[in-house]
Amino acid sequence: MHVNSLKLIDFRNYKSAEIELSPMTNLIYGNNAQGKTNLLEAVYMFAQGRSHRARSDKELIRFGALFAMLDITFEDSERSHSAKMRIKREKSGKKAIWINSVPINKLSRLMSYLNVVMFSPEDLELVKGSPAFRRHFIDSALSQIYPKYLVELSDYGKALMQKNSLLKQLHSSGKKHDEMLSVWNMTLAGKGALIMKHRSNFLELLGEYAKNIQSEISGEDLDVTYAPSVKSGEEMTEEIFLEKLEAYQPHEIEFGSSLSGIQRDDMKITINGREARLYGSQGQQRTAALAIKIAQAEYIRHIRDEYPVLLLDDIMSELDINRRLYLSQRIRDKQVLITTTDTDIVKSTAETKLFRVNGGEIEV
């Protein structure tokens, strides 16, 4: 899988830009705040349907412009694809997306066409950050591969919002019961059991890859495991999930909010048997984060039988020489887009294409 071309109009700081990419290494270099990461962000948009860093789509539109346009061509092992995205500034406006000239009305229909893995300095939060950051990583990774997962996750979120609204009302009124709570619990149990199964299977295989990679880099023992909020001594089913939710109901009414469910899941990371978040050194945490991201690429290859496009956002400067060399070996035969300010690693070869970015202008 690789991206062939990218065209931007009024996206971030680019008034107009168009580039043809190498199927191997693409090195995007220049000073800070010139627009290097914006190119990676544009590619990421077609994999996830949203930015990895913007809170609102409006942030993606160049200052003074009414809309932004993104065009991309890419290919997988079966065929070539084209995609287009139009982002409006209007308050009521939504993104318009086309895949192979066909309008896409739901985000879940966009997923799985283009697979990417983003590496960035923020990946350290996978180890030392909040459970919410790790859940987002899991959900983003799974949504790329299984579009129905995103639908189940969205449906779960809507049901949870309705349940929490009802719990807040019951808490305020002093009432101890409402039949609608059982209705929402049934919906959450059905969706939640499916989501838990996906998360468990994903982290089981991801953990195997990450364990091997960490061992190759540092010789340390890395364990990445699923830490669900709703626990069971057997395989989770809708019936067991519902039973667990119902058991929490009196406490939830008293508290005025949901206390259990997939929205409280986590990913446990240990190094040599000790929790990495609390006891890992900066170097150990960084290696674990790198191992997990490489493992994500290996997981996608396992499912899709081809590697995703790798987006490396200024991480080479964050790695020591050993980790840098290891990563370079792992990405050698894959398409990769690398941003850097370190001109010492800027070298032109038959398999490397160079792009110098300066103030929203690209020089090839």
Protein Blocks (a to p, Z undefined) as FASTA:
>chain_A
ZZfbdcdehiajbfbdcddddfkbccdeddehilpmmmmmmmmmmmnopafkbfbfklmp
cghiabdcdddddddfkbccdddddddfbfklccdddeehiacfbfklmgoklccddddf
klmmmmmmcfklmmmmmmmmmmmmmmmlmmmmmmmmmmmmmmmmmmmmmmmnopabdfkl
mmmmmmmmmmmmmmmmmmmmmmmmmmmmmmmmmmmmnopacddddddfbdcfbdcdfklm
mmmmmmmmmmmmmnopafbdjklgccdddeehiafklmpcfklmmmmmmmmmmmmmmmmm
mmnopacddddehklmmpcfklmmmmmmmmmmpccddddfblklgccdfkbccdddeehi
acZZ
